[in-house]
Amino acid sequence: MPINKFRDFLYALADALDGFEAIKRPPEGCETSPLALTSLTLDGVAVTPEKTNTGWSYTVPSSASPQKLEWSVGAANPVEDEPSDGEPEEPALEEDAPVDDGEDAASDDAGDTGLSPADPWPEFPSPSGDASAEIVIRRRNPGKFAPDGMFFEVTNLQGFDTPAAHAPTNNLYNPQFHDIEVFWDFGDPGSVYSAPVHTLPEHKNRNVAKGHQAFHVYRQPGSYTVTAFLVEMSSGKTATATLTISGETGAITDAVKDPDDVYAGNKTIFIGTPEDPANVPDGALTFPSYQAMHDALNKTQAMSISPLGGWYYDFPGGIDARLMFAGGHDEELTEGGFACRHDPNQLFFCSEPGSSVRPVLRPSNMKGPSDSAGAHILTVYHNSINPRTCAVFQGVDVVGNWDPTIENDIVLDKTIVRSVYGKTEVYLLVDDIVSSGLSLTLTGTGDGTNEQNTAFIHDSHIRDWANFGYYGGGTAYAAVCGSRITQNPLALHGGAKIRPPLHHNN
């Protein structure tokens, strides 16, 4: 191994074991100490680490090709025990100490570091020097209602040594993204991912993130303060940026709204038998099933919804609608879905609040424009007016009948959302969704000319698809956070028997 590559490895090892102490230090009240290198030898020659203001410094032997590296690790700040005259005593177990039966779901068999998923960052240290930065919201839910997924970025970095771009890359490469670390606190303590498995508890913390760009979903209405702490490792310069999400001024930084206010009265359609009648919003239109809603809308054109070609319901411009499915409601969807062709639309598909069982939607037999094409729960089209559409899905299971282990004969193109037509401007958020047995599952957009197209997958599980778990297309802003996109390990590779898939990706 050349000496320069070894030196890079050595630094990476040190960072993994100790690194930036203010970030690695366990939260207050945690007994676990951070690890640090206690000894290091290269080809039998000691390598002495020296702590500096900006990290670790090493004097490396001049061997051109190191052959053997040995190290030992221990607590960075070990507690010295009192001297003992005899053999060390075994630690005594408390009489009523709990027994670990291996069933602790929180640890997911990944090992328990003793850290909590609540808040692994300690309080950020005070910034040093004259460096500064700003936080901007690049994209958020246009309706500003919870769940509100926001795409953040730190910008206008000043006072750091690292330049923003190097010629002749035409700004395609920004070294600040690599040389300046950014740590986020979204001001939403206690928010935890549920979809990830076999991961450390602290990795399920939704309130923190790392990187120049970050994404977070606020599931509760209210005001929040976002903080970003920036560290330039080479110089030791730091900066803190904050952004307050509050008020009702019409700005992108307005507070997160309560969906019950946004979808008051008959803007909410409640489908199914509620677990608790008190969970049905006041004034909501109620139907025992999706089929009953379909029949009623076809006859009465409630909420100004009119049939489109007999297989979709076309939302005219300016419609805000929330479809709320009762907890435990399980229905095969045999009719068409919904379409957005006008400007603007703001749609929210969700489950009954406080329900103990998730609703299940089965779009396997939804009618499409022909016998060979499937339908989608929501489709975004374009016409003479390229529509702006906000579509949010939260807390439901969507189950198709595609089985990747046998590749059964089905009509493909069953999706939750598909937006592939024209220069549409789409904001799509999928939060806490479980989908399986679908075809394309999710499509952001097929047109890349609109720089506002957005697709966010958050705390969700997509599995057992036929074509793609997620197809980004021309999406400009995209994030997949705290989610699983997993194919069945026994999936075949032949494709559907009825016709070839668009892009088989088993």
C-alpha positions as CSV (number, residue, x, y, z in Angstrom):
1,M,0.0,0.0,0.0
2,P,1.6,3.3,-1.0
3,I,2.3,5.6,1.9
4,N,-0.2,8.3,0.8
5,K,-3.0,5.8,0.6
6,F,-2.0,4.4,4.0
7,R,-2.1,7.9,5.5
8,D,-5.6,8.4,4.1
9,F,-6.7,5.1,5.6
10,L,-5.1,6.1,8.9
11,Y,-7.0,9.4,9.0
12,A,-10.3,7.6,8.1
13,L,-9.7,5.1,10.9
14,A,-9.1,7.9,13.4
15,D,-12.2,9.7,12.3
16,A,-14.3,6.5,12.7
17,L,-13.0,5.9,16.2
18,D,-13.0,9.4,17.6
19,G,-13.3,12.1,14.9
20,F,-14.9,15.4,15.7
21,E,-15.3,15.1,19.4
22,A,-18.3,17.5,19.8
23,I,-20.3,15.3,17.4
24,K,-19.2,11.9,18.6
25,R,-19.6,12.6,22.3
26,P,-22.6,10.6,23.7
27,P,-25.6,12.6,25.0
28,E,-25.7,13.7,28.6
29,G,-26.5,10.9,31.0
30,C,-25.1,8.1,28.7
31,E,-22.5,5.9,30.3
32,T,-20.8,5.0,27.1
33,S,-17.5,6.8,26.4
34,P,-16.3,7.7,22.9
35,L,-13.6,5.4,21.5
36,A,-10.1,6.6,20.7
37,L,-6.9,5.1,19.4
38,T,-4.7,4.1,22.4
39,S,-1.8,2.5,20.5
40,L,-0.8,2.2,16.8
41,T,2.2,0.5,15.2
42,L,3.3,0.2,11.6
43,D,5.7,-2.6,10.7
44,G,6.5,-2.7,14.4
45,V,7.3,1.0,14.6
46,A,5.1,3.1,16.9
47,V,3.0,5.8,15.3
48,T,2.3,8.5,17.9
49,P,-1.0,10.3,17.6
50,E,-1.2,13.9,18.7
51,K,-4.5,15.7,19.3
52,T,-4.7,19.2,17.7
53,N,-7.4,21.9,17.6
54,T,-8.7,20.5,14.3
55,G,-8.3,16.8,14.8
56,W,-5.5,14.2,14.9
57,S,-1.9,14.6,13.7
58,Y,0.4,11.6,13.1
59,T,4.1,11.1,12.5
60,V,4.2,8.2,10.1
61,P,7.4,6.0,9.5
62,S,8.9,6.5,6.2
63,S,8.3,2.9,5.0
64,A,7.2,3.2,1.3
65,S,4.9,0.2,1.4
66,P,3.6,-0.6,4.9
67,Q,2.9,-4.3,5.4
68,K,1.4,-4.6,8.9
69,L,-0.8,-2.3,10.8
70,E,-1.8,-3.0,14.5
71,W,-3.9,-0.8,16.8
72,S,-5.8,-0.9,20.0
73,V,-8.7,1.2,21.1
74,G,-10.2,2.3,24.3
75,A,-12.3,5.0,26.0
76,A,-11.2,8.5,25.0
77,N,-11.5,9.6,28.6
78,P,-11.0,6.4,30.6
79,V,-12.0,6.5,34.3
80,E,-9.1,5.4,36.5
81,D,-10.1,2.8,39.0
82,E,-8.8,2.7,42.6
83,P,-5.7,0.4,42.9
84,S,-6.6,-3.1,44.1
85,D,-4.4,-5.5,46.0
86,G,-6.1,-8.6,44.6
87,E,-7.8,-9.9,41.6
88,P,-10.4,-7.6,40.1
89,E,-13.9,-8.3,41.2
90,E,-16.6,-9.5,38.8
91,P,-19.4,-6.9,38.6
92,A,-22.3,-7.8,40.7
93,L,-25.6,-8.3,39.0
94,E,-28.7,-6.7,40.6
95,E,-31.1,-9.2,41.9
96,D,-34.0,-7.9,39.7
97,A,-31.9,-7.0,36.7
98,P,-33.9,-7.5,33.5
99,V,-32.9,-10.4,31.2
100,D,-32.4,-9.6,27.5
101,D,-34.5,-12.1,25.6
102,G,-33.5,-10.8,22.2
103,E,-37.0,-9.6,21.4
104,D,-36.2,-5.9,21.8
105,A,-37.6,-4.5,18.5
106,A,-35.9,-1.2,19.0
107,S,-32.4,-2.6,18.5
108,D,-33.4,-4.7,15.5
109,D,-30.5,-7.1,16.2
110,A,-28.1,-4.4,15.1
111,G,-26.5,-3.9,18.6
112,D,-27.3,-1.3,21.1
113,T,-24.8,1.6,21.6
114,G,-26.7,2.9,24.6
115,L,-27.7,6.0,22.5
116,S,-31.3,7.1,22.2
117,P,-33.0,7.7,18.9
118,A,-34.3,11.0,20.4
119,D,-31.4,13.4,20.1
120,P,-27.9,12.1,19.5
121,W,-26.4,15.6,18.8
122,P,-25.3,17.4,21.9
123,E,-25.8,21.2,21.9
124,F,-23.8,22.7,19.1
125,P,-20.7,24.6,20.2
126,S,-20.4,28.3,19.7
127,P,-19.2,29.3,16.2
128,S,-15.5,30.3,15.8
129,G,-14.2,33.0,13.6
130,D,-16.1,35.1,11.1
131,A,-17.6,32.3,9.0
132,S,-21.3,32.4,8.2
133,A,-24.0,30.7,6.2
134,E,-27.7,30.9,5.5
135,I,-30.5,28.2,5.3
136,V,-33.0,28.3,2.5
137,I,-36.0,26.1,1.8
138,R,-35.8,24.9,-1.8
139,R,-39.1,23.0,-1.9
140,R,-41.9,22.4,0.5
141,N,-45.6,21.3,0.5
142,P,-47.3,24.1,-1.5
143,G,-50.3,23.8,0.8
144,K,-48.0,24.1,3.8
145,F,-50.1,21.6,5.8
146,A,-48.8,18.7,7.9
147,P,-47.2,16.4,6.8
148,D,-45.0,19.1,5.3
149,G,-41.9,17.8,3.6
150,M,-39.2,20.4,3.3
151,F,-36.0,20.3,1.2
152,F,-33.3,22.5,2.9
153,E,-29.9,23.7,1.8
154,V,-27.2,25.8,3.3
155,T,-26.1,28.6,1.0
156,N,-24.1,31.9,0.9
157,L,-21.2,30.4,2.8
158,Q,-18.8,33.2,3.8
159,G,-15.4,33.3,5.7
160,F,-14.4,29.7,5.0
161,D,-11.1,28.8,3.3
162,T,-12.6,26.4,0.9
163,P,-13.7,28.1,-2.4
164,A,-17.2,27.4,-3.7
165,A,-16.0,26.2,-7.1
166,H,-12.9,25.5,-9.2
167,A,-12.4,26.4,-12.8
168,P,-12.8,24.9,-15.4
169,T,-15.7,22.8,-14.0
170,N,-18.4,25.5,-14.7
171,N,-19.5,25.1,-11.1
172,L,-20.4,21.5,-11.5
173,Y,-18.1,20.5,-8.7
174,N,-18.3,22.4,-5.4
175,P,-15.5,21.5,-3.0
176,Q,-17.4,23.0,-0.1
177,F,-19.7,20.0,-0.3
178,H,-16.8,17.8,0.6
179,D,-14.6,19.9,2.8
180,I,-17.2,21.6,5.0
181,E,-19.4,19.3,7.1
182,V,-23.0,20.4,7.9
183,F,-25.0,19.0,10.8
184,W,-28.7,19.7,11.1
185,D,-31.2,19.9,13.9
186,F,-34.7,20.4,12.6
187,G,-36.3,21.6,15.8
188,D,-38.6,18.5,15.9
189,P,-37.3,16.5,18.9
190,G,-38.6,13.0,19.5
191,S,-39.4,12.4,15.8
192,V,-38.3,8.8,14.9
193,Y,-38.3,6.7,11.7
194,S,-40.4,3.5,11.9
195,A,-39.6,1.9,8.5
196,P,-35.8,1.1,8.9
197,V,-34.9,-2.2,10.4
198,H,-31.6,-3.8,11.5
199,T,-30.1,-0.4,12.2
200,L,-28.8,1.4,15.3
201,P,-31.4,3.2,17.4
202,E,-29.8,6.6,16.9
203,H,-30.0,6.2,13.1
204,K,-33.8,6.2,13.4
205,N,-33.7,9.8,14.6
206,R,-35.6,12.0,12.1
207,N,-34.6,15.2,13.9
208,V,-31.0,15.3,12.7
209,A,-29.2,15.0,9.3
210,K,-25.8,15.6,7.8
211,G,-24.9,17.2,4.5
212,H,-25.3,20.5,2.7
213,Q,-28.8,19.5,1.6
214,A,-31.3,17.9,3.9
215,F,-34.9,16.8,4.0
216,H,-37.4,16.7,6.8
217,V,-41.1,16.0,7.3
218,Y,-43.0,17.9,9.9
219,R,-45.9,15.7,10.9
220,Q,-47.5,18.2,13.3
221,P,-48.7,21.7,12.7
222,G,-46.8,24.6,14.3
223,S,-43.7,26.7,14.3
224,Y,-40.2,25.3,14.2
225,T,-36.6,26.5,14.3
226,V,-34.0,24.8,12.0
227,T,-30.3,24.9,12.9
228,A,-27.3,24.0,10.8
229,F,-23.8,23.8,12.3
230,L,-21.0,24.0,9.7
231,V,-17.4,22.7,10.3
232,E,-14.5,23.2,8.0
233,M,-12.2,20.4,9.2
234,S,-9.0,21.8,7.6
235,S,-9.1,25.2,9.3
236,G,-11.3,24.5,12.4
237,K,-13.7,27.3,11.3
238,T,-17.3,26.9,12.3
239,A,-20.6,28.7,11.7
240,T,-24.2,28.3,12.8
241,A,-27.2,29.2,10.6
242,T,-30.8,29.2,11.8
243,L,-34.2,29.5,10.1
244,T,-37.5,30.0,11.8
245,I,-40.6,28.5,10.3
246,S,-43.5,30.5,11.6
247,G,-46.2,33.1,10.9
248,E,-48.8,33.4,8.1
249,T,-47.3,36.0,5.8
250,G,-47.5,34.0,2.6
251,A,-43.8,33.4,2.6
252,I,-42.2,30.0,2.1
253,T,-41.2,30.1,5.7
254,D,-44.8,30.2,7.0
255,A,-45.7,27.9,9.9
256,V,-47.0,24.4,9.2
257,K,-50.8,24.4,8.9
258,D,-53.3,22.0,10.5
259,P,-54.8,19.7,7.8
260,D,-58.1,19.9,9.5
261,D,-58.2,23.6,8.8
262,V,-57.0,23.3,5.2
263,Y,-59.6,20.5,4.5
264,A,-62.5,21.7,6.6
265,G,-66.1,20.6,5.9
266,N,-66.8,18.8,2.6
267,K,-63.2,19.2,1.5
268,T,-62.7,15.9,3.3
269,I,-64.2,12.6,2.0
270,F,-64.2,9.9,4.7
271,I,-64.3,6.3,3.4
272,G,-65.2,3.2,5.5
273,T,-66.5,2.6,9.0
274,P,-64.4,4.6,11.5
275,E,-62.8,2.9,14.5
276,D,-64.1,5.9,16.5
277,P,-66.9,8.1,15.0
278,A,-65.2,11.1,16.8
279,N,-62.3,10.7,14.3
280,V,-64.5,11.7,11.4
281,P,-63.9,15.5,10.7
282,D,-67.0,17.7,11.1
283,G,-68.8,18.2,7.8
284,A,-66.9,15.5,5.9
285,L,-68.6,13.7,3.1
286,T,-68.9,10.0,4.2
287,F,-69.1,6.8,2.2
288,P,-69.0,3.2,3.2
289,S,-66.5,2.3,0.5
290,Y,-64.5,3.6,-2.4
291,Q,-67.0,2.1,-4.8
292,A,-69.8,3.9,-3.1
293,M,-67.9,7.2,-3.4
294,H,-67.2,6.4,-7.0
295,D,-70.9,5.9,-7.7
296,A,-72.0,9.0,-5.8
297,L,-69.5,11.2,-7.5
298,N,-70.5,9.8,-10.9
299,K,-74.1,10.8,-10.2
300,T,-73.9,14.0,-8.2
301,Q,-70.5,15.4,-9.3
302,A,-69.9,16.3,-5.7
303,M,-67.2,18.9,-5.1
304,S,-67.3,19.8,-8.8
305,I,-65.6,16.5,-9.7
306,S,-66.7,15.2,-13.1
307,P,-66.1,11.9,-14.9
308,L,-63.1,11.8,-17.4
309,G,-63.5,9.2,-20.0
310,G,-65.3,6.9,-17.7
311,W,-62.2,5.8,-15.8
312,Y,-60.8,8.8,-14.0
313,Y,-62.3,11.7,-12.0
314,D,-61.0,15.0,-13.1
315,F,-60.3,17.6,-10.4
316,P,-60.9,21.1,-11.8
317,G,-58.5,23.8,-10.8
318,G,-58.4,25.2,-7.3
319,I,-59.8,22.0,-5.7
320,D,-58.4,21.0,-2.3
321,A,-59.5,17.5,-1.3
322,R,-58.6,15.0,1.4
323,L,-59.5,11.3,1.1
324,M,-59.4,9.8,4.5
325,F,-59.7,6.0,4.8
326,A,-61.0,4.4,8.0
327,G,-58.6,2.4,10.1
328,G,-58.7,-1.2,9.1
329,H,-60.6,-0.5,5.9
330,D,-59.6,-3.1,3.3
331,E,-61.0,-2.7,-0.2
332,E,-60.4,-3.9,-3.8
333,L,-60.5,-0.8,-6.0
334,T,-62.4,-1.7,-9.1
335,E,-63.1,1.7,-10.5
336,G,-60.9,4.5,-11.9
337,G,-58.6,6.7,-9.9
338,F,-58.3,10.5,-9.8
339,A,-56.7,12.8,-12.3
340,C,-55.3,16.3,-12.2
341,R,-55.3,18.3,-15.4
342,H,-55.9,21.8,-14.1
343,D,-54.1,24.4,-12.1
344,P,-53.8,24.1,-9.1
345,N,-54.8,21.0,-7.2
346,Q,-54.0,20.1,-3.6
347,L,-54.8,16.5,-2.7
348,F,-54.2,14.5,0.5
349,F,-54.7,10.8,0.8
350,C,-54.5,9.6,4.4
351,S,-55.7,7.2,7.1
352,E,-58.1,7.8,10.0
353,P,-56.2,9.8,12.7
354,G,-55.5,7.7,15.8
355,S,-56.5,4.4,14.3
356,S,-54.8,1.2,15.5
357,V,-55.0,-0.7,12.1
358,R,-53.8,0.7,8.8
359,P,-56.2,0.9,5.8
360,V,-55.3,-1.3,2.8
361,L,-56.0,-0.2,-0.8
362,R,-55.8,-2.9,-3.5
363,P,-55.8,-1.3,-7.0
364,S,-55.2,-4.5,-8.9
365,N,-58.5,-4.3,-10.8
366,M,-58.8,-0.6,-11.3
367,K,-60.0,0.3,-14.8
368,G,-57.6,2.0,-17.2
369,P,-58.2,3.5,-20.6
370,S,-58.0,0.0,-22.3
371,D,-58.0,-3.6,-21.3
372,S,-54.3,-3.8,-21.6
373,A,-53.5,-0.8,-19.4
374,G,-53.8,-0.5,-15.7
375,A,-55.0,2.6,-13.8
376,H,-53.4,4.6,-11.1
377,I,-54.8,6.0,-7.8
378,L,-53.7,9.4,-9.0
379,T,-52.5,10.6,-12.4
380,V,-51.3,14.1,-13.2
381,Y,-51.9,15.1,-16.8
382,H,-51.4,18.3,-18.7
383,N,-53.7,20.2,-21.1
384,S,-53.4,23.8,-22.4
385,I,-52.6,24.7,-18.8
386,N,-49.7,22.7,-17.3
387,P,-51.1,22.0,-13.9
388,R,-49.4,22.5,-10.5
389,T,-50.3,19.6,-8.3
390,C,-49.6,18.9,-4.6
391,A,-50.2,15.2,-3.8
392,V,-49.5,13.8,-0.4
393,F,-50.0,10.1,0.7
394,Q,-49.7,9.1,4.3
395,G,-50.4,6.1,6.5
396,V,-52.0,3.6,4.1
397,D,-50.9,0.3,2.6
398,V,-51.2,-0.2,-1.1
399,V,-51.2,-3.8,-2.3
400,G,-51.2,-5.1,-5.9
401,N,-51.3,-8.7,-7.1
402,W,-47.9,-8.9,-8.8
403,D,-45.9,-11.8,-7.3
404,P,-42.2,-11.5,-8.3
405,T,-41.5,-15.1,-7.2
406,I,-43.8,-16.6,-9.9
407,E,-44.3,-13.6,-12.2
408,N,-48.0,-14.2,-12.6
409,D,-50.2,-12.9,-15.4
410,I,-51.4,-9.4,-14.5
411,V,-52.2,-6.1,-16.0
412,L,-49.2,-3.9,-15.3
413,D,-48.9,-0.2,-14.7
414,K,-50.6,-0.2,-11.3
415,T,-49.1,2.7,-9.4
416,I,-49.9,5.0,-6.5
417,V,-49.0,8.1,-8.4
418,R,-48.0,8.6,-12.0
419,S,-47.1,11.9,-13.5
420,V,-45.6,11.5,-17.0
421,Y,-47.5,13.8,-19.3
422,G,-46.4,17.3,-20.3
423,K,-44.6,20.0,-18.4
424,T,-46.5,19.5,-15.1
425,E,-45.2,20.9,-11.9
426,V,-45.7,18.2,-9.2
427,Y,-45.0,18.1,-5.5
428,L,-45.3,14.5,-4.4
429,L,-44.8,13.3,-0.8
430,V,-45.1,9.7,0.2
431,D,-44.9,9.4,4.0
432,D,-45.4,6.2,6.1
433,I,-46.6,4.2,3.1
434,V,-46.2,0.4,2.6
435,S,-46.6,-0.8,-1.0
436,S,-46.1,-4.2,-2.6
437,G,-47.0,-6.0,-5.7
438,L,-47.3,-2.9,-7.9
439,S,-45.8,-2.2,-11.2
440,L,-44.1,1.2,-11.4
441,T,-45.2,2.1,-7.8
442,L,-44.2,5.8,-7.9
443,T,-43.3,8.1,-10.8
444,G,-42.3,11.7,-10.2
445,T,-42.5,13.1,-13.7
446,G,-41.5,12.2,-17.2
447,D,-40.5,15.8,-18.1
448,G,-37.3,17.3,-16.9
449,T,-37.9,20.9,-18.1
450,N,-39.7,22.0,-14.9
451,E,-37.1,22.7,-12.2
452,Q,-39.8,22.6,-9.5
453,N,-40.8,18.9,-9.9
454,T,-40.4,17.2,-6.6
455,A,-40.7,13.6,-5.3
456,F,-40.1,12.7,-1.7
457,I,-40.2,9.2,-0.2
458,H,-40.2,9.3,3.6
459,D,-40.3,6.6,6.3
460,S,-41.9,4.1,3.8
461,H,-41.4,0.6,2.6
462,I,-41.7,-0.3,-1.2
463,R,-41.3,-3.9,-2.1
464,D,-42.0,-6.7,-4.6
465,W,-42.5,-4.4,-7.6
466,A,-42.7,-5.5,-11.3
467,N,-40.8,-2.6,-13.0
468,F,-39.4,0.0,-10.6
469,G,-39.7,0.6,-6.9
470,Y,-39.4,4.3,-7.7
471,Y,-38.9,5.9,-11.1
472,G,-37.6,9.5,-10.8
473,G,-37.8,10.5,-14.5
474,G,-37.3,14.2,-14.8
475,T,-37.7,15.0,-11.1
476,A,-35.6,18.0,-10.1
477,Y,-35.8,17.7,-6.3
478,A,-35.8,14.2,-4.9
479,A,-35.2,12.6,-1.5
480,V,-35.5,9.1,-0.1
481,C,-35.2,9.2,3.7
482,G,-35.6,6.6,6.4
483,S,-37.1,4.2,3.8
484,R,-36.7,0.7,2.5
485,I,-37.0,-0.2,-1.2
486,T,-36.5,-3.9,-1.2
487,Q,-37.2,-6.6,-3.8
488,N,-38.1,-10.1,-2.8
489,P,-34.9,-12.1,-2.7
490,L,-36.6,-15.0,-4.5
491,A,-37.8,-12.8,-7.4
492,L,-37.5,-14.3,-10.9
493,H,-36.2,-12.4,-13.9
494,G,-38.4,-13.3,-16.8
495,G,-41.0,-10.5,-16.8
496,A,-44.7,-10.5,-16.8
497,K,-46.4,-13.1,-19.1
498,I,-49.1,-10.9,-20.4
499,R,-46.7,-8.4,-21.9
500,P,-43.1,-7.3,-21.3
501,P,-42.6,-4.8,-18.4
502,L,-41.5,-1.3,-19.3
503,H,-38.1,-1.9,-17.6
504,H,-37.8,-5.1,-15.7
505,N,-35.8,-4.4,-12.5
506,N,-36.0,-7.6,-10.4
